[in-house]
Amino acid sequence: MTIQPPSHLPFVTSLPEQVSFDRHELSQILTLYGRMVALGEWRDYGISTLHDFAVFSVFRRTAEHPIYRIEKHPKLRGKQGMYSVVGMDGHILRRGADLPTVLRVLERKLIRPVD
């Protein structure tokens, strides 16, 4: 699906679609986010929607760099999978085609030993 250009730009035939998380994807991410907030691990988040990809950034504190980025790259759907979790240092922690599977790399923090 392409977005029609505004009428004041007659020379542009179509504008690229902006990539975003759909309602189901966002629900899965926010469920994990809520559990991590309840544990006191995460404090804030930000969502960026760009032309090529969308990013859900997780912060430990508001004024920091994100500790994790959950990214959606639709162009990689047929190759490495369109979802990825990127750490603070820029390394890809997990990549795949199934969002719940990719998010499991972050869920391991929810498992804590019982004292």
C-alpha positions in Angstrom: 0.0 0.0 0.0 1.4 3.4 -0.9 0.3 6.8 0.4 -0.9 9.3 -2.1 1.2 12.5 -2.2 -0.3 15.8 -1.1 -1.8 17.8 -4.0 0.9 20.5 -3.7 3.5 17.9 -4.8 2.3 16.9 -8.3 5.7 15.6 -9.4 5.8 12.9 -6.7 3.9 9.8 -7.8 3.8 8.1 -4.4 5.3 8.5 -0.9 6.9 5.5 0.8 4.9 3.9 3.5 5.9 4.4 7.1 6.7 1.2 9.0 5.1 0.7 12.4 4.2 -2.0 14.8 0.6 -3.3 14.4 -1.7 -3.7 17.4 -0.9 -7.4 17.9 2.9 -6.8 17.9 2.6 -3.8 20.2 0.4 -5.8 22.6 3.1 -8.5 22.8 5.9 -6.0 23.4 3.9 -4.0 26.0 3.0 -7.2 27.9 6.7 -7.9 28.3 7.4 -4.2 29.1 4.8 -4.2 31.8 6.3 -7.3 33.5 9.8 -5.8 33.4 8.5 -2.5 34.9 6.8 -4.5 37.7 10.2 -6.0 38.4 11.8 -2.6 38.5 14.1 -3.4 35.5 12.7 -1.0 33.0 11.4 2.5 33.5 10.5 4.2 30.2 10.1 3.5 26.5 10.0 5.2 23.1 8.6 4.3 19.7 10.1 5.5 16.4 8.4 4.9 13.1 10.6 5.4 10.1 10.4 4.7 6.4 12.4 1.5 6.5 11.9 0.2 10.0 10.2 0.7 13.4 11.9 0.8 16.8 10.6 0.2 20.3 13.4 1.5 22.6 13.5 0.4 26.3 15.2 2.6 28.9 16.3 1.9 32.5 16.1 5.7 33.2 14.5 8.4 31.2 17.6 10.4 30.3 19.7 7.4 29.2 20.5 5.7 26.0 18.2 2.7 25.4 19.3 -0.6 27.0 17.4 -2.6 24.3 15.8 -1.8 21.0 13.2 -4.1 19.5 13.3 -3.4 15.7 11.0 -4.4 12.8 12.6 -4.4 9.4 9.9 -5.7 6.8 12.5 -5.8 4.0 14.3 -8.6 5.9 11.2 -10.7 6.1 12.4 -13.3 3.6 16.0 -13.3 4.6 16.9 -13.2 8.3 13.5 -12.4 9.8 12.0 -8.9 10.2 12.3 -8.7 14.1 15.4 -8.2 16.1 16.5 -7.3 19.6 19.5 -5.1 19.8 21.5 -4.5 22.9 22.9 -1.2 24.3 26.3 -1.9 22.5 24.6 -2.4 19.1 25.0 -6.1 19.0 22.0 -8.1 17.7 20.9 -10.4 20.6 18.3 -12.3 18.6 16.7 -12.1 15.1 13.8 -14.0 13.6 10.5 -14.0 11.8 8.4 -14.7 14.9 8.1 -11.8 17.5 7.4 -13.9 20.6 10.4 -16.1 19.8 12.6 -13.1 19.4 11.3 -11.5 22.7 12.3 -14.6 24.6 15.9 -13.3 24.8 14.5 -10.6 27.1 12.2 -12.8 29.1 15.0 -14.8 30.6 15.5 -11.8 32.9 12.1 -12.6 34.4 13.3 -16.0 35.7 14.9 -15.4 39.0 16.1 -17.9 41.6 13.9 -18.3 44.7 15.7 -17.4 48.0 
